[in-house]
Amino acid sequence: MERRIRVTVQADPKALEAVRGLVRGFARSWGLPGGRVDEIVLAVNEACANAIRHSYGSNPARSFVLAMGATDRFLEFELRDSGKPAPRDRVAPSAHKHPNRRDVRPGGLGVGLIYRVFDETVFEPGRTRGNRVVMRARRDSQTRTGQPRAGRPAGGRGGKHKRQDASS
């Protein structure tokens, strides 16, 4: 995959507005419909917010890298941080298939949203530090959360999960 854009982002919630604008412009430039662009912006924002809050404990002295690229089939967004690894059970696809309303709490739906929005999602928490999240959206897709593509249920496949060390 050819990388089109790679930025280092300060781990400060104030930086997320600029990230959203960058992601929105990138997705629009590849011709995705407005609703699909909105979903992608929301999900990438959630991944970045997770890095800020959970990996770095909201420490603005830290930073993460967001890369965006495209192939003939996919737009790809890759986020890497060097903070605290995400608990593997919290980012596993099976933990986000059908959330129980009794278990839902503030801050507990973001990973599920990421799986629902993207056609392919890979979370790679490091063994001792760092996380890598790869999110792929088909370039020919319509909205995933509101208007499923013909022949596919809303929410699609739910993503993938690999167990690798992101700290390399």
Secondary structure, 3 states (H helix, E strand, C coil): CEEEEEEEEECCHHHHHHHHHHHHHHHHHCCCCHHHHHHHHHHHHHHHHHHHHHHCCCCCCCEEEEEEEECCCEEEEEEEECCCCCCHHHHCHHHHCCCCHHHCCCCCCHHHHHHHHCCEEEEEECCCCCEEEEEEEECCCCCCCCCCCCCCCCCCCCCCCCCCCCCC
